[in-house]
Amino acid sequence: MSEEAQNEAPQTTFDIQKIYLKDVSFESPNAPAVFQIQWAPDTNLQVGAKNTKLADDVYEVVLNLTATVKVEEQTAFLIEVQQAGIFTLAGFEEGAMGHLLGAYCPNVLFPYAREAISDLTTKGGFPPLLLAPINFDALYAQNQQAETAEEETKH
C-alpha cells in the first residue's frame, strides 16, 4: 500500500481503560423458608445496556443484568448487576460506533457480570446461576429494527 493511501485510511482505536462493578444487589426475601423447597428454579433474566460519552472518544458502557429466580412461585432470590467499562473509541464511522457501544462492549463486559452473578448466588446459599451466553449482536439488531419501526410510525 502506498504511503498516500495509508494516510487516507482513518486511524481507528479501541481500548479498554477500565472494567468495574458499578452496582450490585442481592435479595433473598423468602430465606430461610425457600431452602426447604425442592430446588426447581424458574429464572427470568432481563438484559439492558446503556452508554455515556465521558470525553472525546471516551465512553462508559454499563451492562445491566437482572435475574429473578422463583421456586414454586416464591422468589428465591433477585440479583441486579451493573457491570461497567470505560472504553476509548476513535476513528469509527457512526454505524460502527453504534455497534461497538451497543453490542461489542456489552459482550466484553458479560463474562465479568456472569461471574459476579454466579458468585453472589453461591454466597447467598444457592447453587451458582450460570448464565448462558447472550448474542448481543442480535439484541442490538432487534433494538435498531424497533427504533426504525418506531420512527416510521411517527411519520
C-alpha positions in Angstrom: 0.0 0.0 0.0 1.3 3.4 -0.8 2.1 6.0 1.9 -0.6 8.2 0.4 -3.3 5.5 0.7 -2.2 4.8 4.3 -2.7 8.5 5.2 -6.2 8.5 3.8 -7.3 5.4 5.7 -8.9 6.6 9.0 -7.0 5.5 12.1 -9.2 3.6 14.5 -8.7 2.9 18.2 -10.4 0.6 20.5 -9.0 0.4 24.1 -10.4 -0.8 27.3 -9.4 1.6 30.0 -11.2 0.1 33.0 -13.7 -2.7 33.8 -15.6 -2.4 37.1 -18.6 -3.4 39.1 -20.8 -0.2 39.2 -23.7 -1.5 41.3 -24.9 -4.8 42.7 -27.9 -6.0 44.7 -28.8 -9.4 46.1 -32.1 -10.1 47.8 -33.4 -13.4 49.2 -36.8 -12.3 50.6 -38.1 -15.8 51.4 -35.0 -17.2 53.1 -34.7 -19.4 55.1 -38.1 -21.0 54.1 -37.1 -21.2 50.4 -34.2 -23.6 51.3 -36.8 -26.1 52.4 -38.4 -26.3 49.0 -37.2 -28.7 46.3 -34.9 -26.8 44.0 -36.6 -26.5 40.6 -36.0 -22.9 39.7 -37.7 -20.7 37.2 -35.3 -18.0 36.0 -36.3 -14.7 34.4 -33.4 -12.6 33.0 -33.6 -9.0 31.9 -30.7 -7.5 29.9 -30.0 -3.9 29.1 -27.1 -1.7 28.2 -26.5 2.0 28.0 -23.6 4.2 27.2 -22.5 7.7 28.2 -19.9 9.8 26.5 -17.4 10.9 29.1 -15.0 12.9 26.9 -13.9 13.0 23.3 -13.6 9.4 22.2 -14.1 8.1 25.8 -17.3 6.2 26.7 -18.7 4.4 29.7 -20.8 1.4 28.8 -23.0 -0.2 31.5 -24.4 -3.7 31.1 -27.5 -4.2 33.3 -28.5 -7.8 34.2 -31.4 -8.5 36.5 -32.1 -12.2 37.4 -35.2 -13.2 39.3 -35.3 -16.8 40.3 -38.5 -18.3 41.7 -39.2 -21.7 43.2 -42.9 -22.8 43.4 -44.0 -19.1 42.8 -41.8 -17.9 45.7 -38.9 -15.6 44.9 -35.8 -17.4 45.9 -33.5 -14.5 45.0 -33.3 -11.4 43.0 -29.9 -10.2 41.6 -29.2 -6.9 39.9 -25.7 -6.3 38.5 -24.4 -3.3 36.7 -21.1 -4.2 35.1 -19.4 -1.2 33.6 -16.4 -0.4 31.5 -14.6 2.7 30.2 -13.7 2.4 26.5 -11.7 4.6 24.1 -13.3 4.5 20.7 -11.8 6.8 18.0 -12.0 7.0 14.2 -15.0 4.8 13.7 -18.0 5.7 11.4 -21.3 6.4 13.2 -22.8 3.0 12.3 -19.7 1.1 13.5 -19.6 3.2 16.7 -23.2 2.4 17.5 -22.5 -1.3 17.0 -19.4 -1.2 19.2 -21.2 0.6 22.0 -24.4 -1.3 21.7 -23.1 -4.9 21.1 -19.3 -5.3 21.2 -18.7 -3.5 24.6 -21.6 -5.3 26.4 -20.1 -8.6 25.0 -16.8 -7.7 26.6 -18.5 -6.9 29.9 -20.7 -10.0 30.0 -18.2 -12.6 31.4 -17.5 -10.3 34.4 -21.2 -9.8 35.1 -21.8 -13.6 34.7 -19.1 -14.3 37.2 -20.5 -11.7 39.7 -23.9 -13.3 39.5 -22.6 -16.8 39.9 -20.5 -15.7 43.0 -23.4 -13.9 44.6 -25.8 -16.8 44.2 -23.3 -19.2 45.9 -22.7 -16.7 48.7 -26.5 -16.5 49.1 -26.6 -20.2 49.8 -28.0 -21.2 46.4 -26.4 -23.2 43.5 -24.4 -21.0 41.2 -26.5 -19.3 38.5 -24.5 -19.8 35.3 -26.0 -17.6 32.6 -25.9 -18.9 29.0 -24.0 -16.7 26.5 -26.0 -13.8 25.1 -26.0 -12.8 21.5 -25.5 -9.0 21.9 -25.3 -8.6 18.1 -28.8 -10.0 17.7 -30.1 -7.8 20.6 -28.5 -4.7 19.1 -30.1 -5.6 15.7 -33.5 -6.0 17.3 -33.2 -2.7 19.1 -32.2 -1.0 15.8 -35.2 -2.5 14.0 -37.5 -1.5 16.8 -36.2 2.1 16.7 -36.6 2.2 12.9 -40.1 0.9 13.1 -41.0 3.4 15.8 -39.6 6.3 13.8 -41.6 5.1 10.7 -44.9 5.1 12.7 -44.2 8.7 13.9 -44.0 10.0 10.3 
